[in-house]
Amino acid sequence: MRNPVRVAVVGLGYWGPNLVRNLAELDAAELVAICDLDRDRLAAVGRRYPAVRTTTDFEDIVADTEIEAVLVATPVSTHTELGLAAIESGKHVFIEKPLASSTAEGLKLAEAARKAGVLIMPGHTFLYSPPVRTIHKLLVAGELGDVLSISSSRVNLGLHQTDVSVVWDLAPHDFSILQFWLGETPTHVSAIARACIVPSLPDVAFINLEYESGAIAHVELSWLAPSKLRRTTIVGSKKMVVYDDTSNEPVRVFDSGVMPREPSTFGEYRLTYRAGDILSPAIDAVEPLSLQLRDFCTSIREGTTPRSSIAVGLEVVRLMEAVDRSLASNGGRVAVGRLPIGADDALKGHSVGVGSPAAAPAPGVGERAASRRQKSPRVAAES
Ligand SMILES: NC(=O)c1ccc[n+]([C@@H]2O[C@H](COP(=O)([O-])OP(=O)(O)OC[C@H]3O[C@@H](n4cnc5c(N)ncnc54)[C@H](O)[C@@H]3O)[C@@H](O)[C@H]2O)c1
């Protein structure tokens, strides 16, 4: 890219260094500064990138007029405060999943970004994962037929987080993938969870999701499991898919199903089972994070809406709130509901492309932004 976006990364714990590494290798970005409260972490990452400025004070990032965009990889409880400060200084913002601790905070961020004319993008990395995109293409092409059910296991031993439950840590992955695949938000959820190790902090959860289309999904999340599982099964009316993110054949398509036959007598149901070929599509070997960060930079420069849009980020947060409501009612079935009144305004024009933080919005930006406005949380089919 001829005009790379000048970026800073805040938060260099477990995940931030992955953002730094990918940005340093990306032609669409120029890594200008890194920031962490922890001097040792800052120094460790800084040593690898001697030309990059380092600071323990986020105010230095906000005040630095050379920085056009800030990537926030700090704990969830800090996302809104840091995101708002960056937006108010006219910088584009990428916020690691989950976008915020509540829908209200997420909408505050969206509204601030709209007012400032900057891009805000949540970091839902799996939307850029080649296996996830392959399955999306199969769904869009109608290869699987109607989606009947989906079940997912995302379990391993640790890492126990101290500020959020396993739901707020791991569910953003499954919820964003399901949103992308199905193009709809569940109408109802029910969930049970248990805090096995740290009191009051659930580390295992079983979540049921119901969709208007009739599809149902089950998501199992745990930090307390003997081995790592990243496995999702999609049962369609025509074919079935197993997506195993730990396998070197991550997507397998089963030409299998069950067909009811014409009953020969009244009340008699006869079924035909079909177990046909199993296909393992070729999957691109690209790091999803690199694709995601390129999308962030391109969306800034071209004023386009990233695949991991603010609308997806808000839907994911809304779903986790619904899960928490279900947990608070001992596993009751709760309605997910709709975004609050006024949310449309906050989402309006959230992806305004401006070349630099100092640049005034180009004429006509308002109209273009309005036409890009997300009318519903549906995720558009991949082009
Ligand atoms: N996209 C993914 O696949 C993925 C994977 C893991 C984590 N994450 C997300 O990344 C974020 C960070 O998670 P983590 O596991 O790296 O957390 P972590 O606790 O390991 O690291 C957070 C870092 O932020 C720093 N920090 C906190 N407040 C700060 C502030 N005000 N200014 C500067 N630095 C500050 C801390 O010192 C720490 O080094 C979370 O939102 C998490 O959900 C995303």
The ligand as a Gaussian input file, in Angstrom:
#p B3LYP/6-31G(d) Opt

LIG

0 1
 N       -8.708000     -12.222000      18.711000
 C       -8.287000     -13.225000      19.452000
 O       -8.225000     -14.375000      18.990000
 C       -7.866000     -12.970000      20.875000
 C       -7.122000     -13.923000      21.574000
 C       -6.751000     -13.640000      22.897000
 C       -7.141000     -12.450000      23.498000
 N       -7.891000     -11.565000      22.793000
 C       -8.346000     -10.305000      23.409000
 O       -7.236000      -9.428000      23.593000
 C       -7.447000      -8.607000      24.734000
 C       -6.258000      -8.758000      25.681000
 O       -6.204000     -10.088000      26.143000
 P       -4.848000     -10.710000      26.722000
 O       -5.145000     -12.151000      26.990000
 O       -3.687000     -10.345000      25.870000
 O       -4.744000      -9.923000      28.126000
 P       -3.452000      -9.796000      29.050000
 O       -3.976000      -9.548000      30.414000
 O       -2.512000     -10.926000      28.816000
 O       -2.727000      -8.469000      28.521000
 C       -3.285000      -7.198000      28.659000
 C       -2.150000      -6.172000      28.675000
 O       -2.728000      -4.866000      28.685000
 C       -1.938000      -4.038000      29.532000
 N       -2.764000      -2.900000      29.958000
 C       -3.877000      -2.905000      30.732000
 N       -4.375000      -1.656000      30.872000
 C       -3.549000      -0.829000      30.162000
 C       -3.523000       0.563000      29.917000
 N       -4.436000       1.393000      30.448000
 N       -2.522000       1.064000      29.148000
 C       -1.575000       0.256000      28.625000
 N       -1.547000      -1.082000      28.830000
 C       -2.505000      -1.617000      29.590000
 C       -1.536000      -4.951000      30.670000
 O       -0.374000      -4.454000      31.350000
 C       -1.256000      -6.265000      29.916000
 O        0.107000      -6.366000      29.516000
 C       -8.788000      -9.060000      25.340000
 O       -9.806000      -8.241000      24.864000
 C       -8.949000     -10.480000      24.791000
 O      -10.296000     -10.900000      24.725000
 C       -8.229000     -11.782000      21.499000

